Each structure stands twice: as structure tokens, then as C-alpha cells.
Amino acid sequence: MDRIIIQGGAELSGAIPIAGAKNACLTLMPATLLSDEPLTLTNAPRLSDIRTMTELLVSLGAEVSALNDGKVIAMSSHNADNHLAHYDIVRKMRASNLVLGPLLARHGRAEVSLPGGCAIGARPMDLHITALEALGAEIELRDGYLHAKAPTGLKGAVHELGFASVGATENMVMAATLAKGTTVLKNAAREPEIVDLVACLRAMGAQIAGEGTSTIEIQGVDRLHGATHPVVTDRIELGTYMLAPAITGGEVELLGGKMHLVESFAEKLHDAGIDVTETKAGLAVKRANGRVNAVNVVTEPFPGFPTDLQAQMMALMCTADGVSVLEERIFENRFMHAPELVRMGARIDVQGGHATVTGVDKLRGAPVMATDLRASVSLILAALAAEGETIVNRVYHLDRGYERVEDKLSACGAQIERVKSDG
């Protein structure tokens, strides 16, 4: 199993290109199931999760080709006639559940295994189920699979989500594009990835309004056609690399970065003493002189502080001046990186959904183990600032959401290398 080895202490200077958004691309790819015409995505990230979604779509009968070194994904569901999303594929990644709405909308039936992914909480499917049932779907759980059918087709409805779930919003919006009549989704998630999905669906002929607000209205159409769509910039990769010069010192420009994608996050960095400025090519980030200020963080749905940047922010707070409290309100069990940071000399006390971090002068390199995707990169950030050598084990998590992280950081002066496993 691959490991990443970091010699800490080097300031970073240079530029890092930000890829297309993993979470957006994983939502856009199932949209191909809504049409029998080709859908092409540009600015696609090159990640293991993208390969998993490709495997799933191919198993459903779609044709998927990676072009231009994987930055372009060309898809066609003209011959897609399988309705079974098998456990062996779905268990690898939670986003696999996003085939449920498109399969129901176009074919009137779907059998989708309950999903897997990072072990950061239960993340139940009930919001997805109730949303699709509001459109007339009949869904039951048997033997670990959701068996869904809509014998007479889906019909528009007014539905309010009990929580502003990103996945449930995406599944319902995709399903409603081919439903008969008008659908109004209230308490919808507002994330940029949903805005990006709607832009793609609109290019395919869907009639949708209200994306980016808490109420989305979809007027069903008879069919969707093909389109070419660029994947939005990955705001989580952007935020992660914004923290690199914050924790090490130096100045880094994030190419393709957009302030509107990370506004609440950038405000927290400002409070911590980090300068974030817009440039012609993206965002430039540098730390003011001295230690970073401790700041409190509460994770919230967009436009609040992203849960997917909480672990990385904790790494920064480990060497901040003062005491910070990080409150996780989105997922339970998302502080699994804390014990690994403690191995590096951090002072962290976790009580339920709260983590209290008392800043220390220096972290120390140590062998650590990645527990999930965002935890893995938080350990790399901590290692960049630590004294000595850190070995991050189980980095397969990292490859799910960050492309070529060691190349991007080493280009800015980080002493980081990947050691391939023998097996």
C-alpha cells in the first residue's frame, strides 16, 4: 500500500493548478443516464472516484471514454439498459447512489445497492427515498438494495427536504427533469456543485430555475439531448491548498481559484491572519508574520464553512496562537484525524461533535495513518509544518479526491514523495 513521506519545515512558493470538482463531476456523470445522446464533460479531475463512477456507468450499459489524459470524459447511454447498480461497485463510493434518480426517470425502474464511501457517519438514504417517493416512485429496501419503480412514470410534486442534503437535492432534481408537470423542491441544498449540475442539465434541455437558492423549480420535459459541459473548479481542493502556505509560510497562487466558491472559508482565514487576494489567474494566499491566530469553526451547509475542510482547518489550528473550538454539525464521527494529529504533538480534546484545539509551538513528524479522504490530506498539511519526517500510510483515501498531490506540492518547494507499495 502506497505511503507518502514528508520532510517538514519548508516554506512554499509558486503556483498550484486547481482541478475540476470531484463532487461536481460525480454528480454530472450520472446525468448521462437521462439521455440517449452523448454527454461530454471537460475539466474533469483524474481521481480514483471518477474511475469508480465510470465502472458503475459501464456496468449499466453506458459507454464512457477518458480523453485528453483523463481531463475529458465522453459518455453515451444510448444502449444503457441495465437497471442494477451492484454492491461490488457501489460499496466503494457514496456518490454511486446518484444513479437512482436518473434510472427511475428514464427507465421507470432501478435496483441500487446501499452505498459505501468514507466512514464518517451513517449518512442514511431516507431523504433520497422520500424525495423520489414524492414524485410517485415506489421504493422498498430488500437484501441491502433499494428496489425502485415508477410504473406510470414520475410526476411533478412539491416537496420539502427535512435537511438540505446535497445528494438528495441532486437525485430529485435529475429525476424531476423528466417527470410530468412541475416539481418544486424546498429546503434544497445551495452548493456550487448543484448550480453546476443545473447548468449542465439546462444545456441538455432541462427547464430549471432557482439553483443556488433554497427553492428549485423544475418543469419536466419529454426528453433531454446531448451537451458538452465544463466541470466547475473544486472548491475543496482549492481550500485545501489555500491552507498549505497558511501552515508553512510563503505565498502560493491557486490557479483557477474563485473567491465566490470559498467565501466563508476565506473569511475564517482572514480572521486567522491569512491574506487571500484575487489575481487574474486565481487566488494568492500568504501568511502574515508570526503565528496564526486561533479561530472557532462551525461546519454548515453552503454558504457556511464546509465540512470537507474541517479536518484541514484543524491541522492549521494545531500550531495557532490560542485555543480554537471546531464544531462538526454535518457528519458525526468526523474527527478521526484528531488522534493521528496528537501523535504529531497536537493538543486536541474531542467531546462528541466538538474538538478543542490548543495550539502548540511546533508539531513533530511521526508515522500516521489516514482514516478517510479529508483526514488524509489534513495529515499531509500538518506534516508540511512539522519538524522531521512524517510517513502517511493508507493514502489510497487521498487518491479518491486529490490528483497528484505530491507533484503539486513539490513544485512549490515541499519535500514530499510517494513511495509505491511492493504489493
Backbone torsions as a table, in degrees:
resi	resn	phi	psi	omega
1	MET	NA	131.1	-175.5
2	ASP	-60.9	149.9	173.8
3	ARG	-128.1	156.9	172.8
4	ILE	-118.0	129.9	-178.1
5	ILE	-113.0	129.7	-177.6
6	ILE	-126.5	131.4	168.3
7	GLN	-99.2	112.8	-172.9
8	GLY	-78.5	169.3	171.9
9	GLY	107.0	-9.1	-177.8
10	ALA	-87.6	131.1	171.8
11	GLU	-70.6	153.1	-178.1
12	LEU	-106.3	141.3	177.8
13	SER	-151.2	130.2	179.2
14	GLY	144.6	-152.3	-177.4
15	ALA	-133.4	144.0	178.4
16	ILE	-127.1	121.1	175.7
17	PRO	-75.2	134.3	-179.9
18	ILE	-97.9	131.4	-175.2
19	ALA	-80.3	173.8	170.8
20	GLY	-66.0	155.3	-171.0
21	ALA	-73.1	125.2	174.9
22	LYS	-56.3	-51.9	-174.3
23	ASN	-66.4	-29.1	175.9
24	ALA	-73.5	-46.4	-176.9
25	CYS	-62.7	-39.3	179.4
26	LEU	-66.5	-21.4	175.6
27	THR	-86.7	-38.4	-178.0
28	LEU	-69.5	-35.4	-176.3
29	MET	-60.3	-45.0	178.0
30	PRO	-64.1	-17.6	178.7
31	ALA	-62.6	-20.6	176.9
32	THR	-61.5	-26.9	-179.1
33	LEU	-68.5	-13.8	-178.2
34	LEU	-81.8	-10.6	-174.5
35	SER	-138.8	154.9	174.4
36	ASP	-96.6	7.8	177.1
37	GLU	-105.4	159.9	-174.5
38	PRO	-66.4	144.0	171.7
39	LEU	-122.8	125.7	-179.1
40	THR	-119.2	129.3	178.1
41	LEU	-109.5	129.4	174.2
42	THR	-107.1	167.6	-176.3
43	ASN	58.3	35.3	-179.3
44	ALA	-78.1	142.6	175.7
45	PRO	-79.4	152.8	-178.5
46	ARG	-104.4	91.8	-170.9
47	LEU	-136.4	159.8	178.5
48	SER	-66.4	-32.4	177.5
49	ASP	-63.7	-35.2	177.5
50	ILE	-66.0	-38.0	177.0
51	ARG	-66.2	-35.9	177.9
52	THR	-66.1	-43.2	178.0
53	MET	-64.8	-37.0	175.9
54	THR	-60.2	-45.4	179.0
55	GLU	-59.8	-40.8	-179.8
56	LEU	-65.8	-46.7	-178.6
57	LEU	-64.1	-39.6	177.4
58	VAL	-63.4	-37.7	178.4
59	SER	-64.9	-23.7	178.1
60	LEU	-87.5	-1.5	177.5
61	GLY	102.9	2.0	178.6
62	ALA	-78.2	157.2	172.8
63	GLU	-103.6	126.9	-176.9
64	VAL	-133.4	127.2	179.2
65	SER	-128.1	134.7	174.5
66	ALA	-95.6	122.8	-177.5
67	LEU	-119.9	165.7	176.3
68	ASN	51.6	52.9	180.0
69	ASP	58.7	32.4	176.6
70	GLY	88.1	-3.3	-178.2
71	LYS	-80.9	-11.0	176.6
72	VAL	-125.1	131.3	178.0
73	ILE	-117.4	115.1	179.1
74	ALA	-103.6	126.5	-174.1
75	MET	-132.1	150.3	172.1
76	SER	-146.8	131.3	177.6
77	SER	-111.0	25.5	-178.6
78	HIS	-56.2	-38.7	-177.7
79	ASN	-108.2	14.6	-179.3
80	ALA	-71.8	112.9	-176.2
81	ASP	-132.5	6.6	178.4
82	ASN	-96.1	138.0	-176.6
83	HIS	-111.0	4.9	-174.2
84	LEU	-103.6	114.8	172.8
85	ALA	-95.8	103.8	-166.9
86	HIS	-77.6	148.4	-179.6
87	TYR	-54.5	-39.4	-175.7
88	ASP	-58.7	-27.0	177.8
89	ILE	-97.5	-46.8	-173.7
90	VAL	-62.8	-32.2	-177.2
91	ARG	-62.3	-20.4	-176.4
92	LYS	-77.4	-19.2	-168.0
93	MET	-161.0	127.8	-177.4
94	ARG	-63.0	-34.7	-176.8
95	ALA	-62.4	-10.7	177.1
96	SER	-58.9	-24.6	-179.1
97	ASN	-67.5	-9.2	-177.9
98	LEU	-77.2	0.1	171.9
99	VAL	-83.8	-12.6	-174.5
100	LEU	-62.5	-53.1	-178.9
101	GLY	-61.9	-49.2	179.1
102	PRO	-61.5	-40.4	178.3
103	LEU	-62.6	-44.2	179.0
104	LEU	-62.1	-43.4	-175.1
105	ALA	-65.9	-42.2	-174.1
106	ARG	-89.3	-35.9	-173.7
107	HIS	-113.0	-11.1	177.6
108	GLY	79.2	6.6	178.2
109	ARG	-159.3	156.1	178.0
110	ALA	-163.9	144.8	171.1
111	GLU	-127.4	111.1	-172.5
112	VAL	-126.5	125.1	176.8
113	SER	-63.1	149.6	170.6
114	LEU	-61.4	140.3	-168.7
115	PRO	-85.1	169.7	175.0
116	GLY	-116.5	-142.5	-178.0
117	GLY	121.0	-160.2	-180.0
118	CYS	-67.1	146.7	-179.2
119	ALA	-85.4	69.0	-177.1
120	ILE	-119.0	29.6	177.3
121	GLY	129.2	171.3	-172.6
122	ALA	-68.6	-44.0	-179.6
123	ARG	45.1	64.1	-174.7
124	PRO	-68.4	164.1	-177.2
125	MET	-93.3	5.0	-172.0
126	ASP	-61.1	-35.1	-179.8
127	LEU	-67.7	-36.9	175.9
128	HIS	-63.9	-44.7	-175.8
129	ILE	-64.1	-49.5	-178.2
130	THR	-64.4	-33.9	178.9
131	ALA	-65.3	-46.0	-179.4
132	LEU	-72.3	-33.0	174.4
133	GLU	-63.4	-32.8	177.3
134	ALA	-62.7	-26.0	178.0
135	LEU	-87.7	2.6	176.4
136	GLY	103.1	4.8	178.4
137	ALA	-73.3	148.4	173.3
138	GLU	-109.3	118.4	-172.5
139	ILE	-130.1	132.4	172.7
140	GLU	-137.6	151.6	179.7
141	LEU	-99.2	120.7	176.6
142	ARG	-138.4	129.2	173.7
143	ASP	54.6	37.3	177.3
144	GLY	81.7	5.7	-179.6
145	TYR	-120.0	144.1	169.6
146	LEU	-87.5	116.1	177.9
147	HIS	-99.8	110.3	-174.0
148	ALA	-120.9	143.6	176.2
149	LYS	-149.9	153.2	175.4
150	ALA	-140.0	78.9	-170.9
151	PRO	-56.7	-33.1	-179.8
152	THR	-108.2	16.9	-179.9
153	GLY	87.5	163.3	178.3
154	LEU	-83.7	149.8	-178.6
155	LYS	-128.6	140.2	-179.2
156	GLY	-57.7	150.9	-178.0
157	ALA	-159.0	166.0	171.5
158	VAL	-100.0	126.7	-176.8
159	HIS	-143.2	138.9	177.2
160	GLU	-116.2	125.4	178.5
161	LEU	-72.9	139.8	177.3
162	GLY	-68.7	-23.6	176.0
163	PHE	-145.7	146.4	-176.8
164	ALA	-74.1	68.1	-177.1
165	SER	-75.0	129.8	178.6
166	VAL	-65.9	-50.3	-177.2
167	GLY	-62.2	-43.3	179.6
168	ALA	-65.6	-38.3	176.1
169	THR	-60.7	-46.8	-178.3
170	GLU	-63.4	-44.8	-179.5
171	ASN	-62.6	-42.9	-177.3
172	MET	-71.1	-40.2	179.5
173	VAL	-62.2	-45.4	179.3
174	MET	-63.0	-43.8	-179.4
175	ALA	-63.9	-39.3	-175.0
176	ALA	-70.8	-18.3	-179.0
177	THR	-62.3	-29.1	-179.6
178	LEU	-109.3	7.9	177.7
179	ALA	-77.2	156.6	178.1
180	LYS	-81.3	125.1	177.6
181	GLY	93.8	-163.4	-172.8
182	THR	-105.2	135.0	175.2
183	THR	-114.2	134.2	174.8
184	VAL	-120.0	117.3	179.4
185	LEU	-105.9	117.7	-179.5
186	LYS	-102.3	156.6	-174.3
187	ASN	56.0	37.2	178.6
188	ALA	-71.5	150.7	173.4
189	ALA	-68.3	152.7	-172.0
190	ARG	-116.6	10.0	-174.0
191	GLU	-58.0	150.7	177.0
192	PRO	-57.5	-28.7	179.0
193	GLU	-65.4	-31.4	177.2
194	ILE	-74.2	-39.9	175.0
195	VAL	-59.1	-40.3	179.3
196	ASP	-66.5	-42.0	177.6
197	LEU	-59.9	-45.3	-179.4
198	VAL	-63.2	-39.1	177.8
199	ALA	-60.3	-40.7	177.7
200	CYS	-67.0	-46.6	-179.5
201	LEU	-62.8	-36.9	178.0
202	ARG	-65.6	-38.5	176.4
203	ALA	-64.2	-24.5	178.2
204	MET	-87.2	-1.5	177.4
205	GLY	107.1	4.6	178.8
206	ALA	-73.4	153.1	177.9
207	GLN	-112.3	100.8	-173.2
208	ILE	-135.7	142.4	176.3
209	ALA	-139.5	151.1	172.2
210	GLY	97.9	3.4	179.5
211	GLU	-60.6	143.7	-175.5
212	GLY	88.0	-5.9	173.4
213	THR	-116.2	178.0	-177.7
214	SER	-82.8	-4.3	177.7
215	THR	-127.8	119.9	179.1
216	ILE	-115.8	132.9	179.6
217	GLU	-115.4	129.7	-178.3
218	ILE	-123.8	124.4	173.6
219	GLN	-98.9	115.4	-176.3
220	GLY	-63.6	145.9	176.4
221	VAL	-122.9	165.5	-177.1
222	ASP	-72.2	-35.5	-178.7
223	ARG	-155.9	158.3	173.3
224	LEU	-112.9	149.9	179.8
225	HIS	-108.3	-177.1	-178.6
226	GLY	-76.5	169.3	179.8
227	ALA	-166.4	165.6	169.3
228	THR	-120.9	130.8	-172.1
229	HIS	-140.7	133.0	176.1
230	PRO	-84.5	133.2	179.0
231	VAL	-71.9	135.8	-179.7
232	VAL	-64.3	154.7	177.6
233	THR	-58.4	142.4	-179.0
234	ASP	-78.1	105.2	-177.4
235	ARG	-69.2	-24.7	179.9
236	ILE	-78.6	-41.3	173.1
237	GLU	-63.0	-41.0	177.7
238	LEU	-57.3	-51.8	-179.9
239	GLY	-62.3	-37.4	179.7
240	THR	-61.9	-47.3	-178.6
241	TYR	-76.1	-20.2	171.0
242	MET	-63.5	-30.5	-178.9
243	LEU	-78.0	-18.7	-176.6
244	ALA	-61.9	-54.3	176.4
245	PRO	-69.7	-23.9	177.1
246	ALA	-64.2	-36.9	-175.5
247	ILE	-90.2	-24.6	-176.9
248	THR	-103.8	-22.7	-166.2
249	GLY	91.3	169.7	-176.2
250	GLY	95.6	-170.6	-179.4
251	GLU	-140.6	132.6	-178.8
252	VAL	-131.6	139.0	174.5
253	GLU	-101.8	128.4	-179.7
254	LEU	-98.4	104.9	-173.5
255	LEU	-73.4	126.9	-178.0
256	GLY	90.9	-3.0	-179.5
257	GLY	-68.8	141.6	179.4
258	LYS	-125.7	128.1	-176.1
259	MET	-60.7	-35.7	-176.3
260	HIS	-65.7	-18.2	179.1
261	LEU	-79.2	-22.8	-172.4
262	VAL	-134.0	33.0	-171.7
263	GLU	-60.7	-50.1	-178.0
264	SER	-66.5	-35.1	177.9
265	PHE	-66.3	-44.3	179.4
266	ALA	-63.3	-33.7	177.1
267	GLU	-63.9	-40.2	176.7
268	LYS	-64.7	-40.1	177.5
269	LEU	-63.3	-39.2	176.9
270	HIS	-60.1	-44.1	178.7
271	ASP	-62.9	-29.8	-179.2
272	ALA	-82.5	-6.5	179.2
273	GLY	97.8	25.0	180.0
274	ILE	-108.8	130.8	178.0
275	ASP	-89.6	126.3	175.9
276	VAL	-123.7	118.9	-178.9
277	THR	-128.2	147.2	177.6
278	GLU	-81.6	138.9	176.3
279	THR	-122.5	175.8	177.7
280	LYS	-64.1	-30.1	-175.3
281	ALA	-100.6	-10.2	-177.8
282	GLY	164.0	-126.6	-179.5
283	LEU	-128.6	138.0	175.1
284	ALA	-108.0	135.5	-175.9
285	VAL	-129.6	132.6	173.4
286	LYS	-149.3	154.0	179.3
287	ARG	-92.2	137.1	173.4
288	ALA	-67.5	166.5	-178.8
289	ASN	-61.5	146.2	177.2
290	GLY	89.0	-175.0	-178.3
291	ARG	-73.5	156.0	175.0
292	VAL	-70.8	145.1	176.5
293	ASN	-79.6	141.7	174.2
294	ALA	-70.5	135.7	176.3
295	VAL	-134.9	151.3	176.9
296	ASN	-89.5	148.5	-176.6
297	VAL	-133.8	135.6	172.2
298	VAL	-126.0	120.8	179.3
299	THR	-77.8	139.1	-177.9
300	GLU	-147.9	160.8	173.2
301	PRO	-59.6	156.6	177.7
302	PHE	-54.5	135.5	15.0
303	PRO	-93.5	20.0	178.3
304	GLY	-76.2	-172.5	-178.2
305	PHE	-68.6	127.6	-173.4
306	PRO	-72.4	135.4	174.5
307	THR	-60.4	-29.7	-178.4
308	ASP	-75.0	-1.2	174.4
309	LEU	-115.8	4.6	-177.8
310	GLN	-65.9	-46.0	-178.5
311	ALA	-62.7	-41.4	-179.7
312	GLN	-66.3	-39.0	178.6
313	MET	-65.5	-35.3	177.6
314	MET	-61.2	-39.5	178.1
315	ALA	-59.0	-41.8	178.0
316	LEU	-64.4	-41.3	-177.1
317	MET	-68.7	-18.6	-179.1
318	CYS	-61.3	-28.2	179.2
319	THR	-114.6	17.3	-179.8
320	ALA	-76.6	162.5	177.8
321	ASP	-87.0	103.0	179.0
322	GLY	118.4	-163.7	-176.7
323	VAL	-116.0	131.9	177.4
324	SER	-121.5	151.9	176.3
325	VAL	-121.6	124.2	177.0
326	LEU	-108.6	122.8	-179.6
327	GLU	-110.5	123.4	-180.0
328	GLU	-99.9	111.9	-176.9
329	ARG	-107.9	-5.4	-175.2
330	ILE	-95.7	-54.0	-178.0
331	PHE	-122.2	135.8	168.9
332	GLU	-75.7	162.9	174.4
333	ASN	63.2	34.6	-178.6
334	ARG	-112.8	29.8	173.8
335	PHE	-116.9	27.7	-176.0
336	MET	-69.7	-15.5	175.9
337	HIS	-76.1	-19.6	-174.9
338	ALA	-58.2	-48.8	179.4
339	PRO	-60.4	-32.4	178.2
340	GLU	-70.5	-38.2	175.6
341	LEU	-65.8	-35.2	176.8
342	VAL	-62.1	-35.6	176.8
343	ARG	-59.7	-23.9	-179.7
344	MET	-94.4	7.6	177.1
345	GLY	101.4	3.8	178.5
346	ALA	-71.4	154.8	176.4
347	ARG	-113.1	103.2	-175.1
348	ILE	-134.2	132.0	176.0
349	ASP	-120.7	116.2	-178.7
350	VAL	-102.7	125.5	175.7
351	GLN	-131.2	102.3	-179.4
352	GLY	61.1	-123.3	-178.3
353	GLY	-90.4	12.6	-179.6
354	HIS	-120.2	138.4	173.1
355	ALA	-124.7	121.7	177.9
356	THR	-99.4	122.3	-175.6
357	VAL	-115.5	119.8	174.8
358	THR	-100.5	117.7	-174.9
359	GLY	-63.8	144.2	176.5
360	VAL	-117.4	162.2	-178.9
361	ASP	-65.4	-41.1	-176.4
362	LYS	-147.9	144.1	167.3
363	LEU	-92.0	158.4	-179.8
364	ARG	-120.6	139.3	178.7
365	GLY	-61.2	147.1	-179.1
366	ALA	-163.0	161.3	170.0
367	PRO	-72.7	129.4	179.9
368	VAL	-134.9	166.4	-176.9
369	MET	-128.6	127.9	177.4
370	ALA	-73.7	133.9	-178.6
371	THR	-105.3	-23.6	177.2
372	ASP	-159.8	-179.4	-172.5
373	LEU	-58.6	-57.4	-175.1
374	ARG	-73.2	-31.6	176.3
375	ALA	-61.5	-38.3	-176.7
376	SER	-62.8	-42.3	-178.3
377	VAL	-76.2	-25.5	175.5
378	SER	-64.9	-35.4	178.4
379	LEU	-69.4	-35.3	176.6
380	ILE	-66.3	-42.5	177.4
381	LEU	-60.6	-46.0	178.9
382	ALA	-61.1	-40.1	-178.5
383	ALA	-65.4	-31.8	179.0
384	LEU	-60.9	-31.3	-177.6
385	ALA	-98.0	-7.4	-173.5
386	ALA	-81.8	156.1	172.5
387	GLU	-78.6	131.5	175.5
388	GLY	87.2	-160.8	-171.6
389	GLU	-101.0	134.6	173.4
390	THR	-119.1	134.9	175.0
391	ILE	-113.3	117.9	179.0
392	VAL	-99.5	116.3	-179.1
393	ASN	-96.1	161.6	178.2
394	ARG	61.2	48.6	-175.2
395	VAL	-81.3	7.2	175.0
396	TYR	-60.4	-28.4	174.1
397	HIS	-58.3	-43.7	-176.2
398	LEU	-58.7	-39.7	-175.1
399	ASP	-70.7	-11.5	175.7
400	ARG	-72.0	-26.9	-171.8
401	GLY	-133.3	-5.9	-179.5
402	TYR	-133.5	122.3	-179.8
403	GLU	-89.6	125.2	170.6
404	ARG	53.6	48.7	-174.9
405	VAL	-61.3	-38.8	-178.2
406	GLU	-67.5	-33.4	178.1
407	ASP	-68.8	-42.8	-177.6
408	LYS	-66.1	-40.2	-178.8
409	LEU	-76.5	-40.0	-179.5
410	SER	-65.6	-29.2	177.4
411	ALA	-65.5	-18.8	178.2
412	CYS	-102.8	10.2	175.4
413	GLY	104.2	-0.4	177.8
414	ALA	-71.2	142.7	175.6
415	GLN	-94.6	90.1	-172.0
416	ILE	-142.0	137.6	177.5
417	GLU	-146.9	150.9	174.6
418	ARG	-97.2	132.7	176.5
419	VAL	-108.8	115.7	-177.3
420	LYS	-69.9	144.7	177.2
421	SER	-73.9	157.6	177.8
422	ASP	-77.3	-26.2	-175.6
423	GLY	-82.8	NA	NA
